[in-house]
Amino acid sequence: MKQKPNNMIEAKELKLNNYVRIKYDGIDTVDKISGIFWNCIYLRDMGGEWEFEDIEPIELTPEILENVKFAQWGTRKENFSCGIEPEDGEYRFWASLWEYSDYAGTANLCAVKYVHQLQNLYFSLTGKELEITL
């Protein structure tokens, strides 16, 4: 049985419009996913059918977070705030609640290491695509 590389992305982790890095036969570029099938993906700009072994996740960086206008230290809206902070080579996504004017608590929701994870988390919370420029 063929063993998958450590940084290979599985189909269940992806959704349409996720950004991925393509590394294949001298190609090294970033593209958006336009189609996902059980054994391959299609890319918006590169076109064609690509195997999962040909794609890699894109690691989050402070520069990427600045480009998505997602404040590294969070944002507060009414009685809810959330943010993302660096922690041990990943980013920790957190959320805090206030009841009236009193602080109710903070929850560490998940670790986020890659752009597609942040895209998926944002979409799950807002129902909107995360606007990002790479």
Protein Blocks (a to p, Z undefined) as FASTA:
>chain_A
ZZddfklccfklpcehiacdddeehiacddddfbdcfkbccdfklgpaddfklpccdddd
fklmmmnopafkbpcehjbccddddeehiacddddddehjacfbdcdfbdcfbfklmmmm
mmmmnopacdddZZ
